[in-house]
Amino acid sequence: MAGENVHRLELEGRQVILVGTAHVSQKSVEEVKAIIEEERPDTVCVELCQTRYDNIAEADRWHNTDIIKIIKEGKALILLISLIMSSYQKRLAKQFGIQPGQEMLQAIQSARETGANLCLVDRDIQTTMIRLWRSFGFWGKMKLFYQLVLSLLWDEEITEEELEKMKSQDMLTAALNELSEAFPEFKRVIIDERDQYIAEKIRTAPGQKVVAVLGAGHIAGIKRELLREHDLESLAAVPPGSKTAQVIGWSIPLLLLAVIISTFSVDRDLGLQQLWSWVLWCGSLSALGALAAWAHPLSIVTAFLVAPITALNPVLAAGWFAGLTEALVKKPNVKDFQNLSEDLHSLKGFWRNKVTHILLVVALCNLGCSIGTFVAGADILGKFISIFR
């Protein structure tokens, strides 16, 4: 079977067949089934990691998610961004009446029916998200989060003909190039690094004939990367946090404390004004973030009380405490996890569902506290400078 979405390569005496798909296209599902049944490969590679495979294969896996554990591990914002990114695909899938990733499910089923080995070739989604998040500075993170939240407001429908055109290399490349202008780190981590990882997994997959079912946006990069060897260990590693960011994170609160102490030694009343400025700005803006997320009053109070303290300690975050309070007061039930896929379709759903609602409380509290830190810091320094005038 041949087509513009099927690419045949000879690699070290082996045959590799790359099948480019649109992740929400019924035509892609049918194409994947036909190719595997016709080619009967030794191995079928799918663009999934173990986590995503489990999410697709086990529909009730979300029911066992421990939201409190996620918050304690500091992964709430990463999970929220991952859910927002998946919501666009889910809305497209809903429009065309199929489940997102159905072509991957079809590849898995066809591999079993033909007796082929199944190989999961994508990098772990958590690793990818952490590498992406740590590649951004503070303002880059805020810009990315803002753009992703705006994407929730998207409600434009596209035709299936336009969807099939999305599998065109030229259109996808143009879209990625446009995206990389605003977020070069996004393309490097989400596309380029994964192209290298997936290519190496395909290159080392067993068998003389391999069929790889991939998103069309990866085809061009993987065809190029298959000609090279890549270090999977380094590509799968979770990089440590930036030392520069850690130094800055500790230096700012220590500097502000030193300024307040110095001011107290000269002018006690002015020192008290600085201290209150820190408490009120950090606490109020963090509480405002909780209020914007429609948090429970206890969560709002918690955000106000802990923000002035956590802002002085980079390893803590006000949103974690507010989110934990929200999770204890409004603990998600099985129904919330069951409705998660449906609620991802809209901004209203994100606020309504207890799972994403808690994640929003964490994110918006942290955002408010960060802004409060900058505002309070500027006010404290301004009062300190006024002493010498």
LUMFI-223084 format. One record per residue (C-alpha): chain; x, y, z; residue number from 0. Coordinates in pm, 1 decimal. Each point is the difference from the previous one (the first is absolute). Layout:
! LUMFI-223084
<node chain="A" east="X" north="Y" up="Z" resi="NUM"/>
...
***
This chain:
! LUMFI-223084
<node chain="A" east="0.0" north="0.0" up="0.0" resi="0"/>
<node chain="A" east="143.3" north="340.6" up="-96.8" resi="1"/>
<node chain="A" east="-103.8" north="356.6" up="68.7" resi="2"/>
<node chain="A" east="130.8" north="344.3" up="81.4" resi="3"/>
<node chain="A" east="-8.0" north="-85.7" up="370.6" resi="4"/>
<node chain="A" east="200.0" north="-324.3" up="-37.7" resi="5"/>
<node chain="A" east="379.3" north="22.5" up="-19.2" resi="6"/>
<node chain="A" east="215.1" north="-305.5" up="-74.6" resi="7"/>
<node chain="A" east="367.5" north="-2.4" up="98.9" resi="8"/>
<node chain="A" east="284.7" north="-247.8" up="-23.4" resi="9"/>
<node chain="A" east="205.1" north="9.2" up="319.7" resi="10"/>
<node chain="A" east="302.2" north="-227.2" up="45.2" resi="11"/>
<node chain="A" east="-161.0" north="-273.7" up="-207.4" resi="12"/>
<node chain="A" east="-335.5" north="34.0" up="175.9" resi="13"/>
<node chain="A" east="-326.4" north="145.5" up="-126.0" resi="14"/>
<node chain="A" east="-152.0" north="281.8" up="203.5" resi="15"/>
<node chain="A" east="-346.9" north="129.4" up="-88.9" resi="16"/>
<node chain="A" east="-102.4" north="331.7" up="157.3" resi="17"/>
<node chain="A" east="-373.2" north="73.6" up="7.6" resi="18"/>
<node chain="A" east="-86.4" north="366.6" up="58.2" resi="19"/>
<node chain="A" east="-335.9" north="53.5" up="168.1" resi="20"/>
<node chain="A" east="-225.9" north="278.3" up="123.3" resi="21"/>
<node chain="A" east="-74.1" north="-98.9" up="358.7" resi="22"/>
<node chain="A" east="-373.4" north="64.4" up="-33.6" resi="23"/>
<node chain="A" east="-66.0" north="-125.9" up="-352.9" resi="24"/>
<node chain="A" east="-220.2" north="-301.5" up="-76.2" resi="25"/>
<node chain="A" east="179.2" north="-31.9" up="-333.1" resi="26"/>
<node chain="A" east="328.8" north="-44.9" up="187.8" resi="27"/>
<node chain="A" east="-151.1" north="-280.7" up="207.9" resi="28"/>
<node chain="A" east="-108.0" north="-186.1" up="-312.6" resi="29"/>
<node chain="A" east="336.3" north="59.3" up="-167.5" resi="30"/>
<node chain="A" east="194.0" north="-136.6" up="298.0" resi="31"/>
<node chain="A" east="-213.9" north="-316.0" up="9.0" resi="32"/>
<node chain="A" east="41.0" north="-62.5" up="-372.9" resi="33"/>
<node chain="A" east="378.2" north="48.6" up="-2.8" resi="34"/>
<node chain="A" east="72.3" north="-229.9" up="294.4" resi="35"/>
<node chain="A" east="-228.0" north="-272.9" up="-133.5" resi="36"/>
<node chain="A" east="154.9" north="26.1" up="-346.6" resi="37"/>
<node chain="A" east="367.7" north="29.3" up="103.7" resi="38"/>
<node chain="A" east="-12.6" north="-240.5" up="298.4" resi="39"/>
<node chain="A" east="315.4" north="152.5" up="156.2" resi="40"/>
<node chain="A" east="221.2" north="-160.3" up="263.7" resi="41"/>
<node chain="A" east="-43.3" north="306.2" up="224.3" resi="42"/>
<node chain="A" east="-255.5" north="279.1" up="27.9" resi="43"/>
<node chain="A" east="128.9" north="319.5" up="162.5" resi="44"/>
<node chain="A" east="-250.4" north="249.3" up="137.2" resi="45"/>
<node chain="A" east="52.3" north="360.8" up="106.9" resi="46"/>
<node chain="A" east="-86.2" north="-67.4" up="363.5" resi="47"/>
<node chain="A" east="188.8" north="-20.8" up="326.7" resi="48"/>
<node chain="A" east="-102.0" north="-240.8" up="276.4" resi="49"/>
<node chain="A" east="-197.3" north="270.5" up="182.6" resi="50"/>
<node chain="A" east="-199.8" north="101.7" up="-306.7" resi="51"/>
<node chain="A" east="-49.7" north="-364.7" up="-96.5" resi="52"/>
<node chain="A" east="-146.2" north="-71.0" up="344.5" resi="53"/>
<node chain="A" east="-225.8" north="305.5" up="-26.4" resi="54"/>
<node chain="A" east="-137.7" north="-120.0" up="-333.7" resi="55"/>
<node chain="A" east="-17.4" north="-369.9" up="82.6" resi="56"/>
<node chain="A" east="-144.7" north="41.6" up="350.6" resi="57"/>
<node chain="A" east="-296.2" north="235.4" up="-19.6" resi="58"/>
<node chain="A" east="-49.0" north="1.1" up="377.7" resi="59"/>
<node chain="A" east="365.2" north="66.6" up="84.1" resi="60"/>
<node chain="A" east="-76.2" north="362.5" up="83.9" resi="61"/>
<node chain="A" east="-224.9" north="-121.4" up="282.6" resi="62"/>
<node chain="A" east="306.7" north="-104.9" up="199.4" resi="63"/>
<node chain="A" east="179.8" north="333.2" up="-35.0" resi="64"/>
<node chain="A" east="107.8" north="147.6" up="333.4" resi="65"/>
<node chain="A" east="-36.7" north="375.7" up="-49.6" resi="66"/>
<node chain="A" east="147.5" north="72.4" up="344.2" resi="67"/>
<node chain="A" east="312.7" north="-199.4" up="-85.1" resi="68"/>
<node chain="A" east="35.5" north="190.7" up="-327.6" resi="69"/>
<node chain="A" east="-12.9" north="334.0" up="184.6" resi="70"/>
<node chain="A" east="249.6" north="-114.0" up="265.0" resi="71"/>
<node chain="A" east="243.1" north="-109.3" up="-273.1" resi="72"/>
<node chain="A" east="-25.3" north="342.4" up="-162.4" resi="73"/>
<node chain="A" east="-143.4" north="-142.2" up="-322.2" resi="74"/>
<node chain="A" east="-336.3" north="180.9" up="6.0" resi="75"/>
<node chain="A" east="90.9" north="268.5" up="-252.5" resi="76"/>
<node chain="A" east="165.3" north="-250.1" up="-234.4" resi="77"/>
<node chain="A" east="-313.0" north="-217.3" up="9.2" resi="78"/>
<node chain="A" east="-220.3" north="304.1" up="-63.0" resi="79"/>
<node chain="A" east="203.6" north="104.8" up="-304.9" resi="80"/>
<node chain="A" east="-8.3" north="-356.6" up="-131.4" resi="81"/>
<node chain="A" east="-379.5" north="-9.1" up="35.9" resi="82"/>
<node chain="A" east="-39.3" north="337.1" up="-172.5" resi="83"/>
<node chain="A" east="217.8" north="-113.2" up="-289.6" resi="84"/>
<node chain="A" east="-206.4" north="-316.2" up="-40.1" resi="85"/>
<node chain="A" east="-330.9" north="189.0" up="8.2" resi="86"/>
<node chain="A" east="47.2" north="136.5" up="-355.0" resi="87"/>
<node chain="A" east="38.9" north="-351.2" up="-137.5" resi="88"/>
<node chain="A" east="-297.0" north="-125.5" up="202.5" resi="89"/>
<node chain="A" east="-223.2" north="273.5" up="-143.4" resi="90"/>
<node chain="A" east="100.6" north="-92.0" up="-354.3" resi="91"/>
<node chain="A" east="-65.4" north="-365.8" up="78.2" resi="92"/>
<node chain="A" east="-343.2" north="82.9" up="139.3" resi="93"/>
<node chain="A" east="-82.1" north="198.3" up="-315.2" resi="94"/>
<node chain="A" east="70.8" north="-304.1" up="-218.1" resi="95"/>
<node chain="A" east="-154.2" north="-254.0" up="235.4" resi="96"/>
<node chain="A" east="309.8" north="-205.9" up="82.7" resi="97"/>
<node chain="A" east="227.6" north="-42.5" up="299.0" resi="98"/>
<node chain="A" east="338.6" north="178.2" up="-9.3" resi="99"/>
<node chain="A" east="276.6" north="-251.1" up="-57.0" resi="100"/>
<node chain="A" east="-236.0" north="-249.1" up="-162.0" resi="101"/>
<node chain="A" east="250.8" north="-61.4" up="-279.2" resi="102"/>
<node chain="A" east="251.0" north="-106.3" up="267.6" resi="103"/>
<node chain="A" east="-255.8" north="-235.3" up="152.1" resi="104"/>
<node chain="A" east="-59.6" north="-141.8" up="-346.2" resi="105"/>
<node chain="A" east="374.7" north="-51.0" up="-48.3" resi="106"/>
<node chain="A" east="19.2" north="-184.2" up="333.1" resi="107"/>
<node chain="A" east="-297.8" north="-218.6" up="-85.6" resi="108"/>
<node chain="A" east="129.6" north="-76.6" up="-350.0" resi="109"/>
<node chain="A" east="344.4" north="-85.6" up="137.7" resi="110"/>
<node chain="A" east="-158.2" north="-256.4" up="230.8" resi="111"/>
<node chain="A" east="-217.6" north="-144.8" up="-275.3" resi="112"/>
<node chain="A" east="296.2" north="-43.8" up="-237.9" resi="113"/>
<node chain="A" east="237.8" north="-130.5" up="268.1" resi="114"/>
<node chain="A" east="239.2" north="296.5" up="-29.8" resi="115"/>
<node chain="A" east="214.2" north="129.8" up="286.0" resi="116"/>
<node chain="A" east="-132.2" north="323.5" up="151.8" resi="117"/>
<node chain="A" east="252.1" north="272.6" up="75.3" resi="118"/>
<node chain="A" east="-82.7" north="322.6" up="187.5" resi="119"/>
<node chain="A" east="242.9" north="252.0" up="-146.4" resi="120"/>
<node chain="A" east="-89.6" north="337.4" up="149.6" resi="121"/>
<node chain="A" east="174.6" north="166.4" up="293.1" resi="122"/>
<node chain="A" east="-186.6" north="3.5" up="331.8" resi="123"/>
<node chain="A" east="-247.4" north="288.0" up="-2.9" resi="124"/>
<node chain="A" east="100.6" north="113.5" up="350.8" resi="125"/>
<node chain="A" east="364.2" north="19.7" up="-103.9" resi="126"/>
<node chain="A" east="-93.1" north="203.7" up="-306.1" resi="127"/>
<node chain="A" east="-215.0" north="242.0" up="200.4" resi="128"/>
<node chain="A" east="264.5" north="50.7" up="268.8" resi="129"/>
<node chain="A" east="270.9" north="58.6" up="-261.7" resi="130"/>
<node chain="A" east="-228.6" north="250.0" up="-174.4" resi="131"/>
<node chain="A" east="-91.5" north="184.5" up="319.7" resi="132"/>
<node chain="A" east="360.7" north="27.5" up="117.9" resi="133"/>
<node chain="A" east="109.6" north="136.2" up="-336.4" resi="134"/>
<node chain="A" east="-204.0" north="318.2" up="59.3" resi="135"/>
<node chain="A" east="84.3" north="299.1" up="214.7" resi="136"/>
<node chain="A" east="-263.8" north="155.0" up="226.9" resi="137"/>
<node chain="A" east="-155.5" north="225.2" up="-265.3" resi="138"/>
<node chain="A" east="20.4" north="-274.6" up="-259.3" resi="139"/>
<node chain="A" east="-199.6" north="-226.1" up="232.5" resi="140"/>
<node chain="A" east="-260.0" north="272.1" up="53.5" resi="141"/>
<node chain="A" east="-26.1" north="63.6" up="-375.7" resi="142"/>
<node chain="A" east="-39.7" north="-371.5" up="-76.4" resi="143"/>
<node chain="A" east="-262.3" north="-46.2" up="271.6" resi="144"/>
<node chain="A" east="-190.8" north="306.5" up="-125.9" resi="145"/>
<node chain="A" east="1.5" north="-131.8" up="-358.4" resi="146"/>
<node chain="A" east="-116.6" north="-343.8" up="112.2" resi="147"/>
<node chain="A" east="-286.6" north="145.3" up="204.9" resi="148"/>
<node chain="A" east="-105.0" north="206.1" up="-303.8" resi="149"/>
<node chain="A" east="-7.8" north="-321.7" up="-202.1" resi="150"/>
<node chain="A" east="-283.6" north="-119.1" up="224.8" resi="151"/>
<node chain="A" east="-217.1" north="273.4" up="-151.1" resi="152"/>
<node chain="A" east="45.6" north="-147.3" up="-349.5" resi="153"/>
<node chain="A" east="-333.9" north="-113.9" up="-138.6" resi="154"/>
<node chain="A" east="50.8" north="19.9" up="-375.8" resi="155"/>
<node chain="A" east="-96.4" north="-309.3" up="-194.9" resi="156"/>
<node chain="A" east="202.7" north="-126.6" up="-292.9" resi="157"/>
<node chain="A" east="-105.0" north="-227.8" up="-283.2" resi="158"/>
<node chain="A" east="131.0" north="-354.7" up="-32.1" resi="159"/>
<node chain="A" east="164.6" north="108.1" up="-325.3" resi="160"/>
<node chain="A" east="194.5" north="264.4" up="192.3" resi="161"/>
<node chain="A" east="87.2" north="-259.2" up="261.0" resi="162"/>
<node chain="A" east="144.5" north="-232.0" up="-261.6" resi="163"/>
<node chain="A" east="205.7" north="291.7" up="-133.3" resi="164"/>
<node chain="A" east="153.9" north="25.0" up="347.2" resi="165"/>
<node chain="A" east="186.3" north="-317.9" up="-90.8" resi="166"/>
<node chain="A" east="180.1" north="188.8" up="-274.5" resi="167"/>
<node chain="A" east="364.9" north="46.2" up="87.5" resi="168"/>
<node chain="A" east="7.0" north="353.8" up="-136.0" resi="169"/>
<node chain="A" east="-293.4" north="120.8" up="209.4" resi="170"/>
<node chain="A" east="125.8" north="-164.5" up="317.1" resi="171"/>
<node chain="A" east="350.7" north="130.9" up="-51.7" resi="172"/>
<node chain="A" east="-135.6" north="350.0" up="-53.6" resi="173"/>
<node chain="A" east="-210.1" north="-25.0" up="315.5" resi="174"/>
<node chain="A" east="294.3" north="-122.9" up="205.6" resi="175"/>
<node chain="A" east="226.9" north="270.1" up="-139.8" resi="176"/>
<node chain="A" east="-256.3" north="262.7" up="98.1" resi="177"/>
<node chain="A" east="-26.2" north="-149.9" up="349.2" resi="178"/>
<node chain="A" east="376.7" north="-17.5" up="42.3" resi="179"/>
<node chain="A" east="31.5" north="372.5" up="-64.8" resi="180"/>
<node chain="A" east="-189.8" north="67.8" up="322.1" resi="181"/>
<node chain="A" east="119.0" north="-308.5" up="189.4" resi="182"/>
<node chain="A" east="324.3" north="-143.4" up="-146.3" resi="183"/>
<node chain="A" east="31.9" north="-223.3" up="308.2" resi="184"/>
<node chain="A" east="-341.5" north="-148.9" up="-74.0" resi="185"/>
<node chain="A" east="102.1" north="-131.0" up="-341.3" resi="186"/>
<node chain="A" east="338.8" north="-120.9" up="126.8" resi="187"/>
<node chain="A" east="-142.8" north="-203.5" up="288.8" resi="188"/>
<node chain="A" east="-340.3" north="-106.9" up="-135.3" resi="189"/>
<node chain="A" east="104.7" north="-69.9" up="-359.9" resi="190"/>
<node chain="A" east="377.3" north="-13.6" up="-59.2" resi="191"/>
<node chain="A" east="105.1" north="-194.5" up="310.7" resi="192"/>
<node chain="A" east="-286.2" north="-244.2" up="-36.0" resi="193"/>
<node chain="A" east="85.5" north="-49.8" up="-368.6" resi="194"/>
<node chain="A" east="347.4" north="-109.5" up="110.2" resi="195"/>
<node chain="A" east="-134.0" north="-226.1" up="276.3" resi="196"/>
<node chain="A" east="-267.9" north="-161.1" up="-217.6" resi="197"/>
<node chain="A" east="242.7" north="-45.5" up="-291.1" resi="198"/>
<node chain="A" east="249.9" north="-182.6" up="220.8" resi="199"/>
<node chain="A" east="-271.5" north="-227.5" up="141.4" resi="200"/>
<node chain="A" east="-117.0" north="-83.0" up="-354.4" resi="201"/>
<node chain="A" east="357.4" north="-50.5" up="-119.8" resi="202"/>
<node chain="A" east="64.9" north="-255.0" up="277.3" resi="203"/>
<node chain="A" east="-341.1" north="-171.4" up="-16.9" resi="204"/>
<node chain="A" east="20.5" north="-376.9" up="-71.5" resi="205"/>
<node chain="A" east="-88.2" north="-161.2" up="-331.4" resi="206"/>
<node chain="A" east="70.6" north="38.3" up="-370.4" resi="207"/>
<node chain="A" east="-320.7" north="188.6" up="-70.5" resi="208"/>
<node chain="A" east="-120.9" north="276.3" up="230.9" resi="209"/>
<node chain="A" east="-315.3" north="210.7" up="-30.3" resi="210"/>
<node chain="A" east="3.0" north="321.2" up="206.4" resi="211"/>
<node chain="A" east="-327.8" north="185.3" up="60.5" resi="212"/>
<node chain="A" east="81.2" north="364.2" up="69.0" resi="213"/>
<node chain="A" east="-154.6" north="343.1" up="3.3" resi="214"/>
<node chain="A" east="58.1" north="156.5" up="-341.5" resi="215"/>
<node chain="A" east="188.5" north="292.9" up="154.0" resi="216"/>
<node chain="A" east="283.5" north="-235.7" up="98.1" resi="217"/>
<node chain="A" east="51.6" north="-172.4" up="-335.5" resi="218"/>
<node chain="A" east="247.5" north="244.6" up="-156.9" resi="219"/>
<node chain="A" east="212.4" north="24.2" up="313.8" resi="220"/>
<node chain="A" east="1.1" north="-374.4" up="64.7" resi="221"/>
<node chain="A" east="100.5" north="-78.7" up="-358.8" resi="222"/>
<node chain="A" east="299.0" north="227.6" up="54.6" resi="223"/>
<node chain="A" east="87.2" north="-126.6" up="349.0" resi="224"/>
<node chain="A" east="-19.2" north="-368.4" up="-100.7" resi="225"/>
<node chain="A" east="330.5" north="50.0" up="-179.8" resi="226"/>
<node chain="A" east="174.4" north="87.1" up="327.7" resi="227"/>
<node chain="A" east="58.9" north="-167.4" up="334.9" resi="228"/>
<node chain="A" east="-136.7" north="164.8" up="313.4" resi="229"/>
<node chain="A" east="63.0" north="-37.6" up="372.6" resi="230"/>
<node chain="A" east="-334.1" north="-107.6" up="144.8" resi="231"/>
<node chain="A" east="124.7" north="34.9" up="356.8" resi="232"/>
<node chain="A" east="78.5" north="370.3" up="-38.0" resi="233"/>
<node chain="A" east="-324.8" north="66.1" up="-188.1" resi="234"/>
<node chain="A" east="-200.6" north="-173.6" up="274.7" resi="235"/>
<node chain="A" east="176.0" north="174.2" up="288.8" resi="236"/>
<node chain="A" east="-183.3" north="256.7" up="209.8" resi="237"/>
<node chain="A" east="230.9" north="303.2" up="16.7" resi="238"/>
<node chain="A" east="62.0" north="157.4" up="340.4" resi="239"/>
<node chain="A" east="-142.1" north="342.6" up="67.0" resi="240"/>
<node chain="A" east="206.7" north="295.0" up="-118.1" resi="241"/>
<node chain="A" east="272.2" north="91.7" up="251.9" resi="242"/>
<node chain="A" east="-30.8" north="361.9" up="-107.4" resi="243"/>
<node chain="A" east="-372.9" north="-8.1" up="74.7" resi="244"/>
<node chain="A" east="70.9" north="-160.0" up="338.4" resi="245"/>
<node chain="A" east="255.9" north="267.1" up="85.6" resi="246"/>
<node chain="A" east="-238.4" north="277.0" up="-104.9" resi="247"/>
<node chain="A" east="-287.1" north="-171.9" up="180.4" resi="248"/>
<node chain="A" east="188.6" north="6.9" up="330.3" resi="249"/>
<node chain="A" east="179.7" north="332.1" up="-55.6" resi="250"/>
<node chain="A" east="-313.6" north="212.5" up="-44.4" resi="251"/>
<node chain="A" east="-173.0" north="-95.0" up="329.3" resi="252"/>
<node chain="A" east="331.3" north="16.9" up="190.8" resi="253"/>
<node chain="A" east="70.1" north="343.8" up="-147.5" resi="254"/>
<node chain="A" east="-346.8" north="125.1" up="91.9" resi="255"/>
<node chain="A" east="34.1" north="-135.8" up="354.9" resi="256"/>
<node chain="A" east="336.1" north="173.8" up="32.2" resi="257"/>
<node chain="A" east="-155.6" north="325.3" up="-124.6" resi="258"/>
<node chain="A" east="-288.4" north="-25.7" up="250.0" resi="259"/>
<node chain="A" east="238.7" north="-75.2" up="289.8" resi="260"/>
<node chain="A" east="222.3" north="289.9" up="-102.9" resi="261"/>
<node chain="A" east="-299.5" north="231.7" up="-15.0" resi="262"/>
<node chain="A" east="-112.8" north="-110.7" up="347.5" resi="263"/>
<node chain="A" east="342.5" north="96.6" up="138.0" resi="264"/>
<node chain="A" east="-48.0" north="354.6" up="-130.2" resi="265"/>
<node chain="A" east="-375.4" north="59.6" up="-0.2" resi="266"/>
<node chain="A" east="-220.4" north="-249.0" up="184.3" resi="267"/>
<node chain="A" east="-328.8" north="139.7" up="-137.8" resi="268"/>
<node chain="A" east="125.6" north="-14.7" up="-358.0" resi="269"/>
<node chain="A" east="119.6" north="-355.8" up="58.6" resi="270"/>
<node chain="A" east="-348.1" north="-95.7" up="117.4" resi="271"/>
<node chain="A" east="-144.5" north="159.6" up="-314.6" resi="272"/>
<node chain="A" east="233.4" north="-215.4" up="-211.5" resi="273"/>
<node chain="A" east="-101.2" north="-312.5" up="190.0" resi="274"/>
<node chain="A" east="-370.7" north="73.6" up="-44.8" resi="275"/>
<node chain="A" east="56.7" north="74.9" up="-367.6" resi="276"/>
<node chain="A" east="151.3" north="-347.8" up="-41.4" resi="277"/>
<node chain="A" east="-283.4" north="-171.6" up="186.2" resi="278"/>
<node chain="A" east="-280.7" north="191.0" up="-168.9" resi="279"/>
<node chain="A" east="126.2" north="-13.2" up="-359.2" resi="280"/>
<node chain="A" east="107.1" north="-366.8" up="3.1" resi="281"/>
<node chain="A" east="-300.2" north="-113.4" up="201.0" resi="282"/>
<node chain="A" east="-262.1" north="209.3" up="-178.5" resi="283"/>
<node chain="A" east="107.0" north="-83.0" up="-354.5" resi="284"/>
<node chain="A" east="33.0" north="-369.8" up="79.9" resi="285"/>
<node chain="A" east="-347.3" north="6.6" up="155.9" resi="286"/>
<node chain="A" east="-125.0" north="187.9" up="-305.3" resi="287"/>
<node chain="A" east="132.8" north="-283.0" up="-216.6" resi="288"/>
<node chain="A" east="-193.4" north="-248.3" up="210.9" resi="289"/>
<node chain="A" east="-310.3" north="216.6" up="-27.1" resi="290"/>
<node chain="A" east="39.5" north="13.8" up="-380.6" resi="291"/>
<node chain="A" east="-2.6" north="-380.9" up="2.0" resi="292"/>
<node chain="A" east="-321.0" north="4.7" up="209.1" resi="293"/>
<node chain="A" east="177.9" north="-173.0" up="285.6" resi="294"/>
<node chain="A" east="-167.1" north="-84.2" up="329.4" resi="295"/>
<node chain="A" east="25.8" north="281.7" up="262.3" resi="296"/>
<node chain="A" east="234.0" north="-218.1" up="208.5" resi="297"/>
<node chain="A" east="232.1" north="-35.8" up="-299.8" resi="298"/>
<node chain="A" east="-5.0" north="377.6" up="-55.3" resi="299"/>
<node chain="A" east="87.3" north="62.4" up="365.6" resi="300"/>
<node chain="A" east="273.9" north="-263.8" up="-19.9" resi="301"/>
<node chain="A" east="147.0" north="169.2" up="-308.9" resi="302"/>
<node chain="A" east="8.2" north="334.8" up="181.8" resi="303"/>
<node chain="A" east="162.5" north="-140.7" up="314.0" resi="304"/>
<node chain="A" east="269.9" north="-216.5" up="-158.5" resi="305"/>
<node chain="A" east="100.7" north="218.0" up="-297.0" resi="306"/>
<node chain="A" east="219.7" north="246.4" up="199.0" resi="307"/>
<node chain="A" east="185.4" north="-299.7" up="147.8" resi="308"/>
<node chain="A" east="31.2" north="-217.2" up="-311.8" resi="309"/>
<node chain="A" east="114.2" north="301.3" up="-205.3" resi="310"/>
<node chain="A" east="313.2" north="2.1" up="218.7" resi="311"/>
<node chain="A" east="68.6" north="-368.0" up="-71.7" resi="312"/>
<node chain="A" east="46.0" north="-103.9" up="-367.2" resi="313"/>
<node chain="A" east="-60.4" north="-368.1" up="78.9" resi="314"/>
<node chain="A" east="-353.8" north="74.7" up="120.6" resi="315"/>
<node chain="A" east="-299.1" north="146.1" up="-184.2" resi="316"/>
<node chain="A" east="-316.6" north="164.0" up="130.6" resi="317"/>
<node chain="A" east="-203.8" north="-181.7" up="-263.3" resi="318"/>
<node chain="A" east="100.1" north="-337.0" up="139.6" resi="319"/>
<node chain="A" east="-154.3" north="79.2" up="338.7" resi="320"/>
<node chain="A" east="-309.1" north="164.6" up="-149.2" resi="321"/>
<node chain="A" east="-38.8" north="-293.6" up="-240.9" resi="322"/>
<node chain="A" east="33.8" north="-255.3" up="280.4" resi="323"/>
<node chain="A" east="-264.2" north="187.8" up="198.7" resi="324"/>
<node chain="A" east="-228.6" north="2.9" up="-304.5" resi="325"/>
<node chain="A" east="58.5" north="-372.7" up="-54.2" resi="326"/>
<node chain="A" east="-89.2" north="-78.5" up="360.6" resi="327"/>
<node chain="A" east="-310.7" north="219.2" up="-0.7" resi="328"/>
<node chain="A" east="-119.1" north="-97.8" up="-348.5" resi="329"/>
<node chain="A" east="162.6" north="-335.1" up="-58.9" resi="330"/>
<node chain="A" east="-54.7" north="-125.9" up="-357.2" resi="331"/>
<node chain="A" east="-214.8" north="-309.7" up="-32.0" resi="332"/>
<node chain="A" east="-16.0" north="-271.6" up="-264.6" resi="333"/>
<node chain="A" east="-255.5" north="200.1" up="-199.5" resi="334"/>
<node chain="A" east="244.4" north="292.7" up="-32.8" resi="335"/>
<node chain="A" east="259.3" north="-228.9" up="-152.8" resi="336"/>
<node chain="A" east="-261.0" north="-162.0" up="-224.1" resi="337"/>
<node chain="A" east="-107.4" north="344.6" up="-127.4" resi="338"/>
<node chain="A" east="354.6" north="125.8" up="-44.2" resi="339"/>
<node chain="A" east="17.6" north="-70.4" up="-374.5" resi="340"/>
<node chain="A" east="-329.8" north="180.2" up="-60.1" resi="341"/>
<node chain="A" east="84.3" north="294.8" up="225.4" resi="342"/>
<node chain="A" east="330.1" north="56.8" up="-180.2" resi="343"/>
<node chain="A" east="-198.5" north="130.6" up="-295.6" resi="344"/>
<node chain="A" east="-67.8" north="341.6" up="153.1" resi="345"/>
<node chain="A" east="132.2" north="264.3" up="237.7" resi="346"/>
<node chain="A" east="-321.3" north="-35.9" up="202.0" resi="347"/>
<node chain="A" east="68.9" north="-371.7" up="32.0" resi="348"/>
<node chain="A" east="346.4" north="67.1" up="139.4" resi="349"/>
<node chain="A" east="-150.7" north="212.1" up="277.2" resi="350"/>
<node chain="A" east="-289.2" north="-241.5" up="63.4" resi="351"/>
<node chain="A" east="191.2" north="-327.6" up="22.0" resi="352"/>
<node chain="A" east="150.8" north="-44.5" up="347.2" resi="353"/>
<node chain="A" east="321.8" north="-151.1" up="-137.3" resi="354"/>
<node chain="A" east="90.5" north="284.4" up="-234.7" resi="355"/>
<node chain="A" east="-154.3" north="252.4" up="240.6" resi="356"/>
<node chain="A" east="254.6" north="-97.5" up="266.6" resi="357"/>
<node chain="A" east="282.7" north="25.3" up="-253.2" resi="358"/>
<node chain="A" east="-121.5" north="348.9" up="-96.0" resi="359"/>
<node chain="A" east="-1.8" north="103.3" up="367.0" resi="360"/>
<node chain="A" east="364.0" north="-110.4" up="27.8" resi="361"/>
<node chain="A" east="102.5" north="179.4" up="-319.3" resi="362"/>
<node chain="A" east="-182.4" north="328.8" up="59.6" resi="363"/>
<node chain="A" east="107.9" north="22.1" up="365.3" resi="364"/>
<node chain="A" east="362.7" north="-46.9" up="-101.1" resi="365"/>
<node chain="A" east="-37.7" north="258.3" up="-275.1" resi="366"/>
<node chain="A" east="-150.2" north="251.7" up="242.5" resi="367"/>
<node chain="A" east="272.6" north="-62.0" up="256.6" resi="368"/>
<node chain="A" east="271.6" north="46.7" up="-265.3" resi="369"/>
<node chain="A" east="-145.9" north="333.5" up="-108.4" resi="370"/>
<node chain="A" east="-39.6" north="102.2" up="365.4" resi="371"/>
<node chain="A" east="367.7" north="-77.0" up="62.2" resi="372"/>
<node chain="A" east="110.3" north="237.2" up="-276.9" resi="373"/>
<node chain="A" east="-240.0" north="278.1" up="104.5" resi="374"/>
<node chain="A" east="84.7" north="-27.8" up="369.6" resi="375"/>
<node chain="A" east="371.4" north="-22.5" up="-76.2" resi="376"/>
<node chain="A" east="-11.0" north="321.3" up="-203.1" resi="377"/>
<node chain="A" east="-192.3" north="175.9" up="278.1" resi="378"/>
<node chain="A" east="244.1" north="-121.0" up="269.7" resi="379"/>
<node chain="A" east="302.1" north="116.4" up="-198.5" resi="380"/>
<node chain="A" east="-170.1" north="333.5" up="-70.8" resi="381"/>
<node chain="A" east="-58.2" north="59.8" up="374.0" resi="382"/>
<node chain="A" east="359.1" north="-98.0" up="78.5" resi="383"/>
<node chain="A" east="139.8" north="245.0" up="-258.9" resi="384"/>
<node chain="A" east="-218.0" north="276.2" up="143.4" resi="385"/>
<node chain="A" east="205.1" north="-12.8" up="321.3" resi="386"/>
<node chain="A" east="300.0" north="146.5" up="-180.5" resi="387"/>
<node chain="A" east="-185.1" north="284.9" up="-166.6" resi="388"/>
***
